[in-house]
Amino acid sequence: MITHITCQHALSGIGRYGFELSKQLHESRDLYAWYKPYKKNHPDSYLHEHDWIKGYSYKSFRSYHAKLLPYFIKFGVPKKTKLAHAHWFLSGLGAVKIGFDQIIITMHDVSLLHESEQSGPFEAYYASAIETFKKRKIPIICVSEQAKKDAIKYANYPENLVFAIPNGMEHDQFNLGNRALFSRERFRIIYSGGLGKRKNLDLLVKAYQKLYQRYPDIELVIAGAHPERTPYPKLVADLNLKNVRFTGFIPDEFMADFYRDADLFVFPSLYEGFGFAPLEAMACGTPVLCANGGSLSEISGGGSELFDYDVEDLFTKMETLLLDAEKRNLLSQKGLDWVKRYSWNKTAHLTKDVYKKLF
């Protein structure tokens, strides 16, 4: 039996990974419990109705939150099993403080060591935690072969302690569904994800500008939290683009329809350890153009068309798909076929294989 520990709520990517993986292990009777943050009336508090999902209380002290959370984990998670699987480094620090006999940590990737959007105390804290895990010879899981290579290269993590296990997909949520019911007046290009510098939305907006100059009826819809805190609305205004809309955060239950109600999904990110959004779009039948960065060619390349980090290349490929409905349909089918290889059941089986190999 194993204890899982997550440092984020289930609505985040890390929390989502924790829930889906723990659910699979619970169903196979390999899990003692999944411990996650709990706050009354939080949008994910309903999950605690499951007897295998346990909560630990915490208080957010703003800039001190990351330093204090491992202590909330220490005092909120009992040591009921010998083995703990921690999801991300804050949970890993908590598991170390609890004193589990055996620990494995899903780091996802180590992008904060080589693709960070800012430097400062948090990055130093992150790097220090990784050094702690290395000294204790704690094995880590990364979510792609590229992320594994980066952990070995940038964290100098021993190769025998790094395992690559891709994430799964929620096919019950992301699928063709009611896609056929949507009808648009304009050709719609979409993006969803973070709006930080690493996501490289400047490239998308500038390529869209060239497309818009030739085809002014098209539109670009960008989904991501707090666009007002980014330079992108101003960039759109400066370029005098009329058909660009920022949706802000879209709740998870509405994301599938966001993907379905589109003609093309474009993902220009400079680096991803995995990258859920292109796969989600594929599963909903939307053709995908994906940048060739980080793990994206490995994880999404087989179901998408890749583009270089070049405005002209992205513009040309968007224009081709805009004008060629048959090519869009072929790319859509390519994505639907590709995304079938990702499932949380497969992720769980591969994870259990690593447990057996190590412990």
C-alpha positions as CSV (number, residue, x, y, z in Angstrom):
1,M,0.0,0.0,0.0
2,I,1.1,3.5,-0.8
3,T,0.3,7.0,0.4
4,H,0.0,9.8,-2.2
5,I,0.6,13.4,-1.3
6,T,-0.2,16.4,-3.4
7,C,0.6,20.1,-2.6
8,Q,-2.0,21.7,-4.8
9,H,-5.8,21.6,-5.1
10,A,-7.3,19.3,-7.7
11,L,-8.1,22.1,-10.2
12,S,-4.4,22.7,-10.9
13,G,-2.3,20.5,-13.3
14,I,-0.4,18.9,-10.4
15,G,-3.6,18.3,-8.4
16,R,-5.3,16.9,-11.5
17,Y,-2.4,14.4,-11.9
18,G,-2.7,13.5,-8.3
19,F,-6.4,12.8,-8.5
20,E,-6.3,10.8,-11.7
21,L,-3.3,8.7,-10.7
22,S,-4.6,8.1,-7.2
23,K,-8.0,7.2,-8.5
24,Q,-6.5,4.4,-10.6
25,L,-4.4,3.1,-7.8
26,H,-7.4,3.2,-5.4
27,E,-9.5,1.1,-7.9
28,S,-6.7,-1.5,-8.0
29,R,-6.4,-1.5,-4.2
30,D,-2.8,-0.3,-4.2
31,L,-3.5,3.0,-2.5
32,Y,-3.9,3.7,1.2
33,A,-5.0,7.3,0.7
34,W,-4.4,10.5,-1.3
35,Y,-3.7,13.5,0.9
36,K,-4.3,16.9,-0.6
37,P,-4.9,20.5,0.7
38,Y,-8.3,21.1,2.1
39,K,-10.3,24.3,2.6
40,K,-13.9,24.4,3.4
41,N,-16.0,25.6,0.5
42,H,-13.1,25.4,-2.0
43,P,-14.4,24.4,-5.5
44,D,-12.7,20.9,-5.1
45,S,-13.9,20.3,-1.5
46,Y,-16.6,17.9,-2.8
47,L,-13.8,15.4,-3.6
48,H,-13.4,14.7,0.1
49,E,-16.7,12.8,0.1
50,H,-14.5,9.9,-1.2
51,D,-13.1,7.9,1.7
52,W,-9.7,7.5,0.0
53,I,-9.2,11.3,-0.4
54,K,-8.0,12.9,2.8
55,G,-7.3,16.5,3.5
56,Y,-4.7,18.4,5.4
57,S,-5.4,22.0,6.6
58,Y,-3.1,24.9,5.7
59,K,-3.0,28.6,5.7
60,S,-1.6,30.7,2.9
61,F,1.0,33.2,4.1
62,R,1.6,34.7,0.7
63,S,5.3,34.7,-0.1
64,Y,6.0,32.3,2.8
65,H,3.5,29.8,1.5
66,A,6.0,27.5,-0.3
67,K,8.3,27.4,2.7
68,L,5.5,26.6,5.2
69,L,3.5,24.1,3.2
70,P,5.9,21.2,3.8
71,Y,5.3,21.7,7.5
72,F,1.5,21.7,7.1
73,I,2.0,18.4,5.2
74,K,4.3,17.1,8.0
75,F,1.7,17.7,10.7
76,G,-1.4,16.9,8.5
77,V,-0.4,13.6,6.9
78,P,0.1,10.5,9.1
79,K,2.7,7.9,8.4
80,K,0.4,5.0,7.7
81,T,2.5,3.3,5.0
82,K,6.2,2.8,4.4
83,L,6.1,4.2,0.9
84,A,5.0,7.7,-0.1
85,H,4.6,9.1,-3.6
86,A,4.8,12.9,-3.5
87,H,3.6,15.0,-6.4
88,W,5.9,17.9,-7.0
89,F,8.8,19.2,-4.9
90,L,6.8,20.8,-2.1
91,S,5.0,17.5,-1.4
92,G,8.4,15.8,-1.6
93,L,9.8,18.1,1.1
94,G,6.8,17.3,3.2
95,A,7.3,13.5,2.8
96,V,10.9,13.9,3.8
97,K,9.9,15.8,6.9
98,I,7.4,13.1,7.8
99,G,10.1,10.5,7.6
100,F,8.6,7.9,5.2
101,D,11.0,4.9,4.8
102,Q,10.7,5.1,1.0
103,I,9.8,8.1,-1.2
104,I,9.3,8.7,-4.9
105,I,8.5,12.1,-6.3
106,T,6.8,13.1,-9.5
107,M,8.7,16.3,-10.4
108,H,6.9,16.5,-13.8
109,D,9.9,18.4,-15.2
110,V,12.7,20.6,-13.9
111,S,11.9,23.6,-16.2
112,L,12.4,26.0,-13.3
113,L,16.1,25.2,-13.6
114,H,16.4,26.2,-17.2
115,E,13.2,27.9,-18.5
116,S,12.2,30.0,-15.5
117,E,10.4,33.3,-16.3
118,Q,12.0,35.0,-13.3
119,S,14.8,34.5,-10.9
120,G,14.6,34.9,-7.2
121,P,14.2,33.1,-3.8
122,F,11.6,30.6,-5.1
123,E,13.9,29.3,-7.8
124,A,16.7,29.0,-5.3
125,Y,14.4,27.1,-2.9
126,Y,13.4,24.8,-5.7
127,A,17.0,24.1,-6.7
128,S,17.9,23.5,-3.0
129,A,15.0,21.0,-2.7
130,I,16.3,19.0,-5.7
131,E,19.7,18.9,-4.1
132,T,18.1,17.4,-1.0
133,F,16.4,14.7,-3.0
134,K,19.6,13.9,-4.8
135,K,21.6,13.5,-1.6
136,R,18.9,11.2,-0.2
137,K,18.9,9.2,-3.5
138,I,15.1,9.7,-3.9
139,P,13.9,8.5,-7.3
140,I,11.9,11.0,-9.4
141,I,9.3,10.6,-12.2
142,C,9.2,13.0,-15.2
143,V,6.3,13.2,-17.6
144,S,8.2,12.7,-20.9
145,E,11.5,11.4,-22.2
146,Q,12.6,15.0,-22.9
147,A,11.8,16.1,-19.3
148,K,13.8,13.1,-18.1
149,K,16.8,14.2,-20.3
150,D,16.5,17.7,-18.9
151,A,16.5,16.4,-15.3
152,I,19.7,14.5,-16.0
153,K,21.2,17.5,-17.7
154,Y,20.1,20.5,-15.7
155,A,19.6,19.0,-12.3
156,N,22.5,16.6,-12.7
157,Y,20.1,13.9,-11.4
158,P,21.5,10.3,-11.5
159,E,20.1,8.6,-14.6
160,N,19.2,5.5,-12.7
161,L,16.9,7.5,-10.4
162,V,14.9,9.2,-13.2
163,F,11.9,7.6,-14.8
164,A,9.8,8.9,-17.7
165,I,6.0,8.2,-17.5
166,P,3.7,10.3,-19.6
167,N,0.5,11.7,-18.2
168,G,-2.9,10.4,-19.2
169,M,-6.0,11.9,-20.7
170,E,-9.6,12.2,-19.5
171,H,-11.3,10.8,-22.5
172,D,-14.7,10.9,-20.8
173,Q,-14.4,14.7,-20.7
174,F,-12.4,15.5,-23.8
175,N,-14.0,13.9,-26.9
176,L,-16.0,14.8,-30.0
177,G,-19.1,15.2,-27.9
178,N,-21.5,17.8,-29.4
179,R,-18.9,19.2,-31.8
180,A,-21.2,18.8,-34.8
181,L,-23.7,21.2,-33.2
182,F,-21.3,24.2,-33.3
183,S,-21.6,26.7,-36.1
184,R,-19.3,29.7,-36.5
185,E,-19.6,32.8,-38.7
186,R,-15.9,33.3,-38.6
187,F,-12.9,31.0,-38.9
188,R,-11.8,30.6,-35.2
189,I,-8.3,30.1,-34.1
190,I,-7.9,29.4,-30.3
191,Y,-5.2,29.0,-27.7
192,S,-5.6,27.8,-24.1
193,G,-3.0,27.7,-21.2
194,G,-0.9,30.0,-19.2
195,L,-0.2,33.5,-20.3
196,G,3.4,33.8,-19.0
197,K,6.4,34.7,-21.1
198,R,7.3,31.0,-21.7
199,K,4.0,30.4,-23.5
200,N,5.3,32.7,-26.3
201,L,2.0,34.2,-27.3
202,D,3.8,37.1,-29.0
203,L,4.6,34.7,-31.8
204,L,0.9,33.7,-32.2
205,V,-0.4,37.2,-32.1
206,K,2.2,38.5,-34.7
207,A,1.5,35.5,-37.0
208,Y,-2.2,36.1,-36.6
209,Q,-1.7,39.8,-37.6
210,K,-0.3,38.7,-40.9
211,L,-3.3,36.4,-41.4
212,Y,-5.8,39.0,-40.3
213,Q,-4.4,41.5,-42.9
214,R,-5.4,39.1,-45.7
215,Y,-8.5,37.6,-44.1
216,P,-10.2,40.2,-41.8
217,D,-13.1,37.9,-40.9
218,I,-11.1,35.4,-38.9
219,E,-10.9,35.6,-35.1
220,L,-8.4,34.6,-32.4
221,V,-9.7,33.5,-29.0
222,I,-7.1,33.3,-26.1
223,A,-8.1,31.5,-22.9
224,G,-6.0,31.9,-19.8
225,A,-6.3,33.5,-16.4
226,H,-5.7,37.2,-15.8
227,P,-4.9,38.5,-19.3
228,E,-5.0,42.0,-17.8
229,R,-1.8,41.3,-16.0
230,T,0.0,40.5,-19.2
231,P,1.3,42.7,-22.1
232,Y,-0.9,40.9,-24.7
233,P,-4.0,43.0,-24.6
234,K,-1.8,46.1,-25.3
235,L,0.0,44.2,-28.1
236,V,-3.3,43.4,-29.7
237,A,-4.4,47.0,-29.4
238,D,-1.1,48.4,-30.8
239,L,-1.4,46.1,-33.8
240,N,-5.0,47.3,-34.3
241,L,-6.4,43.7,-34.3
242,K,-10.2,43.8,-34.1
243,N,-11.2,40.2,-33.8
244,V,-9.1,39.1,-30.8
245,R,-10.8,38.1,-27.6
246,F,-9.4,37.2,-24.2
247,T,-11.7,34.9,-22.2
248,G,-9.9,34.9,-18.9
249,F,-10.0,31.6,-16.9
250,I,-12.4,29.0,-18.2
251,P,-13.6,26.4,-15.6
252,D,-12.6,22.9,-16.4
253,E,-16.2,21.7,-17.1
254,F,-16.4,24.1,-20.0
255,M,-13.1,23.5,-21.6
256,A,-14.2,20.7,-23.9
257,D,-16.8,22.9,-25.6
258,F,-14.2,25.7,-25.9
259,Y,-12.0,23.2,-27.9
260,R,-15.0,21.9,-29.9
261,D,-16.1,25.4,-31.0
262,A,-13.0,26.1,-33.0
263,D,-11.5,25.5,-36.4
264,L,-7.8,25.4,-35.3
265,F,-5.8,25.2,-32.1
266,V,-2.3,26.8,-32.0
267,F,0.2,26.2,-29.2
268,P,3.4,28.3,-29.4
269,S,5.0,27.4,-26.1
270,L,8.8,27.6,-25.8
271,Y,8.9,24.6,-23.4
272,E,6.6,22.0,-22.0
273,G,7.5,19.0,-19.9
274,F,4.3,17.4,-21.3
275,G,1.6,19.8,-22.5
276,F,-2.1,18.8,-21.9
277,A,-3.8,21.5,-24.0
278,P,-2.8,20.2,-27.5
279,L,-3.9,16.7,-26.6
280,E,-7.2,17.9,-25.2
281,A,-7.8,19.9,-28.4
282,M,-7.0,16.8,-30.5
283,A,-9.4,14.6,-28.4
284,C,-12.2,17.2,-29.2
285,G,-11.5,16.9,-32.9
286,T,-9.8,20.3,-33.4
287,P,-6.8,20.4,-35.7
288,V,-3.6,21.3,-33.9
289,L,-0.6,23.4,-34.9
290,C,2.1,22.9,-32.2
291,A,5.5,24.4,-31.7
292,N,8.5,22.1,-31.8
293,G,9.8,22.9,-28.3
294,G,10.5,20.9,-25.1
295,S,8.6,17.7,-25.2
296,L,5.9,18.9,-27.6
297,S,7.2,17.0,-30.7
298,E,7.5,13.8,-28.6
299,I,4.1,14.1,-26.9
300,S,1.9,15.9,-29.5
301,G,3.9,15.8,-32.7
302,G,2.3,12.6,-33.9
303,G,-1.1,14.1,-33.9
304,S,-0.4,17.7,-34.9
305,E,1.5,19.7,-37.5
306,L,4.6,21.2,-36.0
307,F,5.9,24.7,-36.7
308,D,9.2,26.5,-36.1
309,Y,9.6,29.5,-33.8
310,D,9.2,31.8,-36.8
311,V,6.3,34.2,-37.6
312,E,6.4,33.4,-41.3
313,D,6.4,29.7,-40.8
314,L,3.4,29.8,-38.4
315,F,1.6,32.3,-40.6
316,T,2.0,30.1,-43.7
317,K,0.8,26.9,-41.9
318,M,-2.2,28.7,-40.4
319,E,-3.1,30.1,-43.9
320,T,-2.8,26.7,-45.5
321,L,-5.2,25.2,-43.0
322,L,-7.6,28.1,-43.2
323,L,-7.9,27.6,-47.0
324,D,-7.8,23.8,-47.1
325,A,-10.8,22.2,-45.3
326,E,-9.7,18.7,-46.5
327,K,-6.3,19.1,-44.9
328,R,-8.0,20.3,-41.6
329,N,-10.1,17.2,-41.6
330,L,-7.1,15.0,-42.1
331,L,-5.2,16.7,-39.3
332,S,-8.3,16.4,-37.1
333,Q,-8.4,12.6,-37.7
334,K,-4.7,12.4,-37.2
335,G,-5.1,14.0,-33.7
336,L,-8.0,11.7,-32.8
337,D,-6.0,8.7,-33.6
338,W,-2.8,9.9,-31.8
339,V,-4.4,10.9,-28.5
340,K,-5.8,7.3,-28.0
341,R,-2.3,6.3,-26.7
342,Y,-2.7,8.4,-23.6
343,S,-4.8,7.1,-20.7
344,W,-4.6,7.4,-16.9
345,N,-4.9,3.6,-16.7
346,K,-1.7,3.3,-18.7
347,T,0.0,5.9,-16.5
348,A,-1.0,4.0,-13.4
349,H,0.3,0.7,-14.7
350,L,3.7,2.2,-15.7
351,T,3.9,3.9,-12.3
352,K,3.2,0.6,-10.5
353,D,5.9,-1.0,-12.6
354,V,8.4,1.6,-11.3
355,Y,7.2,1.0,-7.7
356,K,7.9,-2.8,-8.1
357,K,11.3,-2.1,-9.7
358,L,12.5,0.2,-6.9
359,F,10.8,-1.0,-3.8
